[in-house]
Amino acid sequence: MKLKGIMGAPTTALNADGGVDYDTFARQVDFLIEQGFPFIAHPMHIGESLNLSERERKELARLLVDAAAGRVPAFVNVTASGPDISIDLARHAEAAGAMGIVVLSPYHWKPGHEAHLDYFLTMGKCVDSALIAYNNPSLQVTISHEMLEEMLEKLPNLHALKDASFDMNYFTGACRIASAARSDFSVFTGIEWLLTSIPVGGSGSFSNCGEVAPKMVLSLFDACVSGDYEKARTLQYKMDILLHLLQTNYPATVKYAMELMGRPVGETRKPILPLDDDAKAHTRNTLESLGIFENEPSGW
């Protein structure tokens, strides 16, 4: 099955004491599915993956699958500081019923080409479920075009690439390689830069904005796929403003924007600090200027 569309990515809801609010997390999964997102992945960076214990990650993976309840495929990000932890998380996700895993090489160690490739091959072979490889050059873990070709050759369960390079030269090359290798392989952008990516063969994106402005996100995707580029351009310009807003003090700004939309999920864990009054006012004013309060769903 070829994955096509926008990957919903929930935050990790937290209680006032900093513990995970599992009920509100499940409510987020319901919300994204009800809005029309065709698959869900957690915990991405928007879900504070680096701030979660292994126990919490496993419980959230189980809850993600249970909350999705077969309505859409669930993917679990198993990126960790080393392969042993990632393998354990991957096998747990597969046993819980996830369709697949998302994997980014352990970027703290800045692995060279051979170590980087070996990590992906190890992860792809430790489970039978689908693998989404994550390319993020800003963290010095680039999946070169040559590496992608080798991974496609050696890993039959490699289903997709998430590309956060924001480099159209790289992205276009990845789409070209994927198209030649497998008709069912998907290439996603890291966030909602869709107007430039879909025409060259992109399958969609992971979502940063879906819990704040789901209608805008999905309308942008639909306009790009249908070839309504005038509408898509207008929406992409608005999305550009929203993306730049939400990526500031990330993901605390996402969580505050969700609170403004009537979908509170708590604050972030340190070292991510909550927004100060000026940042809160800027967030509110930006959402208002984009028409989000008027045009997007309020509450759950």
C-alpha beads as a LAMMPS data file, in Angstrom:
LAMMPS data file: protein, C-alpha beads

300 atoms
299 bonds

1 atom types
1 bond types

-500.0 500.0 xlo xhi
-500.0 500.0 ylo yhi
-500.0 500.0 zlo zhi

Masses

1 110.0

Atoms # bond

1 1 1 0.000 0.000 0.000
2 1 1 1.400 3.401 -0.980
3 1 1 1.093 6.029 1.730
4 1 1 -0.304 9.318 0.425
5 1 1 -1.573 12.279 2.399
6 1 1 -0.742 14.146 5.592
7 1 1 0.680 12.249 8.561
8 1 1 -1.035 13.490 11.703
9 1 1 1.413 14.036 14.564
10 1 1 -0.047 14.526 18.049
11 1 1 1.686 16.312 20.873
12 1 1 2.250 14.480 24.135
13 1 1 -0.410 15.794 26.494
14 1 1 0.857 16.477 30.018
15 1 1 -0.835 16.923 33.386
16 1 1 -0.056 19.847 35.691
17 1 1 2.495 17.687 37.525
18 1 1 4.336 16.900 34.281
19 1 1 3.057 13.348 33.945
20 1 1 1.613 12.098 30.688
21 1 1 -2.113 12.735 30.297
22 1 1 -2.998 9.540 28.462
23 1 1 -6.707 10.329 28.155
24 1 1 -6.060 13.634 26.399
25 1 1 -3.476 11.991 24.159
26 1 1 -6.121 9.516 23.012
27 1 1 -8.502 12.427 22.462
28 1 1 -5.940 14.001 20.124
29 1 1 -5.746 10.811 18.076
30 1 1 -9.543 10.799 17.784
31 1 1 -9.540 14.450 16.755
32 1 1 -6.964 13.972 13.988
33 1 1 -8.786 10.949 12.591
34 1 1 -12.143 12.719 12.709
35 1 1 -10.651 15.688 10.854
36 1 1 -9.530 13.382 8.041
37 1 1 -5.845 12.613 8.571
38 1 1 -5.193 9.229 6.909
39 1 1 -2.452 8.037 9.279
40 1 1 -0.892 9.049 12.614
41 1 1 2.714 8.991 13.885
42 1 1 3.974 9.508 17.448
43 1 1 6.176 10.601 19.181
44 1 1 7.780 12.945 16.659
45 1 1 9.642 16.038 17.881
46 1 1 6.256 17.745 18.210
47 1 1 5.478 14.979 20.718
48 1 1 8.619 15.731 22.787
49 1 1 10.120 12.349 21.981
50 1 1 13.425 13.255 23.642
51 1 1 11.635 14.061 26.909
52 1 1 9.841 10.725 27.267
53 1 1 11.012 7.655 29.162
54 1 1 11.051 4.273 27.446
55 1 1 8.135 3.185 29.618
56 1 1 6.114 6.233 28.581
57 1 1 6.956 5.706 24.925
58 1 1 5.767 2.113 25.061
59 1 1 2.532 3.016 26.813
60 1 1 1.877 5.812 24.320
61 1 1 2.578 3.454 21.413
62 1 1 0.057 0.976 22.768
63 1 1 -2.466 3.745 23.339
64 1 1 -1.896 5.172 19.840
65 1 1 -2.789 1.826 18.279
66 1 1 -5.761 1.335 20.603
67 1 1 -7.100 4.850 19.982
68 1 1 -6.699 4.519 16.216
69 1 1 -8.678 1.272 16.538
70 1 1 -7.988 0.202 12.978
71 1 1 -9.510 3.374 11.505
72 1 1 -6.144 4.576 10.182
73 1 1 -2.617 3.116 10.228
74 1 1 -0.498 3.998 13.265
75 1 1 3.260 4.569 13.099
76 1 1 5.612 4.751 16.080
77 1 1 8.814 6.784 16.098
78 1 1 11.466 4.552 17.665
79 1 1 14.466 6.871 17.304
80 1 1 16.717 6.635 20.357
81 1 1 20.330 7.092 21.426
82 1 1 21.345 3.622 20.273
83 1 1 20.092 0.633 18.297
84 1 1 19.340 -1.621 21.279
85 1 1 16.755 0.817 22.628
86 1 1 15.337 1.449 19.153
87 1 1 15.032 -2.274 18.440
88 1 1 13.205 -2.826 21.731
89 1 1 10.806 0.033 20.963
90 1 1 10.304 -1.225 17.398
91 1 1 9.454 -4.750 18.465
92 1 1 7.089 -3.423 21.103
93 1 1 5.354 -1.219 18.507
94 1 1 4.981 -4.133 16.120
95 1 1 3.574 -6.365 18.858
96 1 1 1.127 -3.611 19.827
97 1 1 -0.236 -3.562 16.289
98 1 1 1.429 -0.525 14.721
99 1 1 1.602 -0.608 10.927
100 1 1 5.182 0.574 11.047
101 1 1 7.999 2.525 12.635
102 1 1 9.711 5.843 11.949
103 1 1 13.489 5.819 12.323
104 1 1 16.054 8.617 12.491
105 1 1 19.685 7.606 12.989
106 1 1 21.043 8.442 16.503
107 1 1 22.096 11.979 15.683
108 1 1 23.908 12.724 18.933
109 1 1 26.757 10.507 17.683
110 1 1 26.847 11.970 14.148
111 1 1 27.431 8.559 12.529
112 1 1 29.440 8.305 9.327
113 1 1 28.090 6.778 6.124
114 1 1 28.719 3.127 6.982
115 1 1 27.420 3.394 10.548
116 1 1 24.407 5.350 9.347
117 1 1 23.540 2.784 6.682
118 1 1 24.133 -0.112 9.082
119 1 1 21.709 1.421 11.573
120 1 1 18.896 1.632 9.033
121 1 1 19.545 -1.885 7.757
122 1 1 19.540 -3.190 11.332
123 1 1 16.273 -1.435 12.117
124 1 1 14.627 -2.576 8.897
125 1 1 15.525 -6.188 9.554
126 1 1 14.468 -6.276 13.219
127 1 1 10.754 -6.069 12.349
128 1 1 8.475 -7.145 9.518
129 1 1 6.348 -3.999 9.713
130 1 1 6.759 -0.944 7.497
131 1 1 9.785 1.313 7.950
132 1 1 9.775 5.064 7.344
133 1 1 13.340 6.388 7.191
134 1 1 13.843 9.939 8.417
135 1 1 16.348 12.210 6.647
136 1 1 17.391 15.266 8.663
137 1 1 20.600 16.950 7.443
138 1 1 20.316 19.701 10.074
139 1 1 21.194 16.978 12.602
140 1 1 24.060 15.725 10.404
141 1 1 22.347 12.443 9.556
142 1 1 21.773 12.764 5.824
143 1 1 20.463 9.813 3.839
144 1 1 22.341 10.378 0.593
145 1 1 20.744 9.441 -2.710
146 1 1 23.203 6.562 -2.970
147 1 1 22.251 5.349 0.500
148 1 1 18.568 5.569 -0.355
149 1 1 19.130 3.422 -3.446
150 1 1 20.949 0.811 -1.359
151 1 1 18.246 0.822 1.312
152 1 1 15.545 0.356 -1.317
153 1 1 17.464 -2.593 -2.704
154 1 1 18.073 -4.299 0.640
155 1 1 14.957 -3.485 2.679
156 1 1 11.674 -4.703 1.185
157 1 1 9.775 -3.256 4.153
158 1 1 11.129 0.269 3.566
159 1 1 7.895 2.026 2.630
160 1 1 8.675 5.727 2.819
161 1 1 11.176 8.513 3.371
162 1 1 10.490 11.525 5.557
163 1 1 12.725 14.283 4.206
164 1 1 13.411 17.285 6.426
165 1 1 16.190 18.680 4.234
166 1 1 13.976 21.470 2.814
167 1 1 16.195 21.165 -0.259
168 1 1 14.301 20.753 -3.524
169 1 1 17.398 19.404 -5.262
170 1 1 17.605 16.569 -2.740
171 1 1 13.839 16.027 -2.592
172 1 1 13.426 15.853 -6.364
173 1 1 16.280 13.358 -6.604
174 1 1 14.740 11.212 -3.882
175 1 1 11.400 11.194 -5.727
176 1 1 13.151 10.260 -8.975
177 1 1 15.002 7.376 -7.321
178 1 1 11.866 6.166 -5.549
179 1 1 9.789 6.302 -8.722
180 1 1 12.320 4.208 -10.607
181 1 1 12.699 1.667 -7.801
182 1 1 9.168 1.098 -6.480
183 1 1 5.765 2.379 -7.477
184 1 1 4.511 1.994 -3.894
185 1 1 7.317 3.978 -2.208
186 1 1 6.396 7.350 -0.704
187 1 1 8.481 10.479 -0.167
188 1 1 7.165 12.950 2.410
189 1 1 8.339 16.418 3.323
190 1 1 9.124 16.942 6.994
191 1 1 6.409 19.576 7.416
192 1 1 3.709 21.137 5.264
193 1 1 5.755 22.521 2.347
194 1 1 3.430 20.972 -0.230
195 1 1 3.116 23.347 -3.170
196 1 1 6.652 22.635 -4.365
197 1 1 6.924 19.001 -3.298
198 1 1 3.779 17.323 -4.630
199 1 1 4.244 18.292 -8.312
200 1 1 7.661 16.555 -8.422
201 1 1 6.310 13.320 -6.950
202 1 1 5.937 13.975 -3.241
203 1 1 3.298 11.939 -1.430
204 1 1 2.439 14.477 1.261
205 1 1 4.051 15.518 4.523
206 1 1 4.244 14.994 8.229
207 1 1 2.183 17.651 9.995
208 1 1 3.206 20.421 12.357
209 1 1 -0.005 22.398 12.006
210 1 1 -2.694 19.739 11.948
211 1 1 -3.821 20.094 15.536
212 1 1 -4.112 23.872 15.193
213 1 1 -5.453 24.299 11.648
214 1 1 -6.499 20.900 10.281
215 1 1 -8.826 22.305 7.628
216 1 1 -6.083 24.505 6.175
217 1 1 -3.578 21.640 6.144
218 1 1 -5.872 19.179 4.405
219 1 1 -7.243 21.795 2.001
220 1 1 -3.695 22.671 0.946
221 1 1 -2.934 19.021 0.240
222 1 1 -6.152 18.579 -1.740
223 1 1 -5.494 21.717 -3.801
224 1 1 -1.972 20.561 -4.653
225 1 1 -3.116 17.077 -5.656
226 1 1 -5.993 18.387 -7.774
227 1 1 -3.783 20.931 -9.535
228 1 1 -5.632 23.975 -8.209
229 1 1 -2.381 25.879 -7.854
230 1 1 -3.927 29.320 -7.395
231 1 1 -5.771 28.099 -4.303
232 1 1 -2.730 26.091 -3.213
233 1 1 -0.469 29.140 -3.481
234 1 1 -2.793 31.213 -1.311
235 1 1 -2.957 28.459 1.307
236 1 1 0.795 27.795 1.196
237 1 1 1.521 31.465 1.882
238 1 1 -0.741 31.301 4.945
239 1 1 0.850 28.016 5.955
240 1 1 4.282 29.635 5.695
241 1 1 3.286 32.192 8.318
242 1 1 1.772 29.528 10.576
243 1 1 4.777 27.222 10.274
244 1 1 7.210 29.981 11.197
245 1 1 5.055 30.850 14.186
246 1 1 4.731 27.300 15.499
247 1 1 8.402 26.437 15.028
248 1 1 9.405 29.195 17.449
249 1 1 9.940 27.723 20.931
250 1 1 8.799 24.409 19.479
251 1 1 6.562 22.704 20.494
252 1 1 5.489 25.035 23.317
253 1 1 3.939 27.401 20.775
254 1 1 2.006 24.512 19.241
255 1 1 0.611 23.605 22.641
256 1 1 -0.374 27.177 23.434
257 1 1 -2.039 27.562 20.031
258 1 1 -3.990 24.373 20.728
259 1 1 -5.113 25.840 24.047
260 1 1 -6.371 28.918 22.201
261 1 1 -8.317 26.606 19.881
262 1 1 -10.028 24.943 22.846
263 1 1 -7.868 21.826 22.797
264 1 1 -5.576 22.155 25.847
265 1 1 -2.820 19.557 26.176
266 1 1 -0.781 21.045 29.018
267 1 1 2.660 22.608 28.882
268 1 1 6.011 21.187 27.784
269 1 1 8.656 19.461 29.838
270 1 1 11.914 21.247 30.557
271 1 1 14.196 22.330 29.023
272 1 1 11.367 23.634 26.789
273 1 1 9.883 26.594 28.639
274 1 1 6.306 27.881 28.333
275 1 1 5.618 31.041 26.354
276 1 1 5.960 34.438 28.001
277 1 1 3.212 37.047 27.722
278 1 1 4.652 38.688 24.598
279 1 1 4.924 35.346 22.794
280 1 1 1.379 34.447 23.804
281 1 1 0.063 37.737 22.446
282 1 1 1.996 37.264 19.199
283 1 1 0.595 33.755 18.832
284 1 1 -2.966 34.898 19.407
285 1 1 -2.604 37.836 16.998
286 1 1 -1.076 35.667 14.274
287 1 1 -3.824 33.053 14.497
288 1 1 -6.404 35.818 14.336
289 1 1 -4.769 37.446 11.297
290 1 1 -4.800 34.098 9.469
291 1 1 -8.512 33.610 10.140
292 1 1 -7.883 30.452 12.131
293 1 1 -10.275 31.274 14.974
294 1 1 -13.018 31.879 12.428
295 1 1 -12.378 29.021 10.004
296 1 1 -10.961 26.133 12.044
297 1 1 -12.703 23.827 14.533
298 1 1 -12.835 24.944 18.149
299 1 1 -12.635 22.347 20.906
300 1 1 -12.497 18.624 20.465

Bonds

1 1 1 2
2 1 2 3
3 1 3 4
4 1 4 5
5 1 5 6
6 1 6 7
7 1 7 8
8 1 8 9
9 1 9 10
10 1 10 11
11 1 11 12
12 1 12 13
13 1 13 14
14 1 14 15
15 1 15 16
16 1 16 17
17 1 17 18
18 1 18 19
19 1 19 20
20 1 20 21
21 1 21 22
22 1 22 23
23 1 23 24
24 1 24 25
25 1 25 26
26 1 26 27
27 1 27 28
28 1 28 29
29 1 29 30
30 1 30 31
31 1 31 32
32 1 32 33
33 1 33 34
34 1 34 35
35 1 35 36
36 1 36 37
37 1 37 38
38 1 38 39
39 1 39 40
40 1 40 41
41 1 41 42
42 1 42 43
43 1 43 44
44 1 44 45
45 1 45 46
46 1 46 47
47 1 47 48
48 1 48 49
49 1 49 50
50 1 50 51
51 1 51 52
52 1 52 53
53 1 53 54
54 1 54 55
55 1 55 56
56 1 56 57
57 1 57 58
58 1 58 59
59 1 59 60
60 1 60 61
61 1 61 62
62 1 62 63
63 1 63 64
64 1 64 65
65 1 65 66
66 1 66 67
67 1 67 68
68 1 68 69
69 1 69 70
70 1 70 71
71 1 71 72
72 1 72 73
73 1 73 74
74 1 74 75
75 1 75 76
76 1 76 77
77 1 77 78
78 1 78 79
79 1 79 80
80 1 80 81
81 1 81 82
82 1 82 83
83 1 83 84
84 1 84 85
85 1 85 86
86 1 86 87
87 1 87 88
88 1 88 89
89 1 89 90
90 1 90 91
91 1 91 92
92 1 92 93
93 1 93 94
94 1 94 95
95 1 95 96
96 1 96 97
97 1 97 98
98 1 98 99
99 1 99 100
100 1 100 101
101 1 101 102
102 1 102 103
103 1 103 104
104 1 104 105
105 1 105 106
106 1 106 107
107 1 107 108
108 1 108 109
109 1 109 110
110 1 110 111
111 1 111 112
112 1 112 113
113 1 113 114
114 1 114 115
115 1 115 116
116 1 116 117
117 1 117 118
118 1 118 119
119 1 119 120
120 1 120 121
121 1 121 122
122 1 122 123
123 1 123 124
124 1 124 125
125 1 125 126
126 1 126 127
127 1 127 128
128 1 128 129
129 1 129 130
130 1 130 131
131 1 131 132
132 1 132 133
133 1 133 134
134 1 134 135
135 1 135 136
136 1 136 137
137 1 137 138
138 1 138 139
139 1 139 140
140 1 140 141
141 1 141 142
142 1 142 143
143 1 143 144
144 1 144 145
145 1 145 146
146 1 146 147
147 1 147 148
148 1 148 149
149 1 149 150
150 1 150 151
151 1 151 152
152 1 152 153
153 1 153 154
154 1 154 155
155 1 155 156
156 1 156 157
157 1 157 158
158 1 158 159
159 1 159 160
160 1 160 161
161 1 161 162
162 1 162 163
163 1 163 164
164 1 164 165
165 1 165 166
166 1 166 167
167 1 167 168
168 1 168 169
169 1 169 170
170 1 170 171
171 1 171 172
172 1 172 173
173 1 173 174
174 1 174 175
175 1 175 176
176 1 176 177
177 1 177 178
178 1 178 179
179 1 179 180
180 1 180 181
181 1 181 182
182 1 182 183
183 1 183 184
184 1 184 185
185 1 185 186
186 1 186 187
187 1 187 188
188 1 188 189
189 1 189 190
190 1 190 191
191 1 191 192
192 1 192 193
193 1 193 194
194 1 194 195
195 1 195 196
196 1 196 197
197 1 197 198
198 1 198 199
199 1 199 200
200 1 200 201
201 1 201 202
202 1 202 203
203 1 203 204
204 1 204 205
205 1 205 206
206 1 206 207
207 1 207 208
208 1 208 209
209 1 209 210
210 1 210 211
211 1 211 212
212 1 212 213
213 1 213 214
214 1 214 215
215 1 215 216
216 1 216 217
217 1 217 218
218 1 218 219
219 1 219 220
220 1 220 221
221 1 221 222
222 1 222 223
223 1 223 224
224 1 224 225
225 1 225 226
226 1 226 227
227 1 227 228
228 1 228 229
229 1 229 230
230 1 230 231
231 1 231 232
232 1 232 233
233 1 233 234
234 1 234 235
235 1 235 236
236 1 236 237
237 1 237 238
238 1 238 239
239 1 239 240
240 1 240 241
241 1 241 242
242 1 242 243
243 1 243 244
244 1 244 245
245 1 245 246
246 1 246 247
247 1 247 248
248 1 248 249
249 1 249 250
250 1 250 251
251 1 251 252
252 1 252 253
253 1 253 254
254 1 254 255
255 1 255 256
256 1 256 257
257 1 257 258
258 1 258 259
259 1 259 260
260 1 260 261
261 1 261 262
262 1 262 263
263 1 263 264
264 1 264 265
265 1 265 266
266 1 266 267
267 1 267 268
268 1 268 269
269 1 269 270
270 1 270 271
271 1 271 272
272 1 272 273
273 1 273 274
274 1 274 275
275 1 275 276
276 1 276 277
277 1 277 278
278 1 278 279
279 1 279 280
280 1 280 281
281 1 281 282
282 1 282 283
283 1 283 284
284 1 284 285
285 1 285 286
286 1 286 287
287 1 287 288
288 1 288 289
289 1 289 290
290 1 290 291
291 1 291 292
292 1 292 293
293 1 293 294
294 1 294 295
295 1 295 296
296 1 296 297
297 1 297 298
298 1 298 299
299 1 299 300
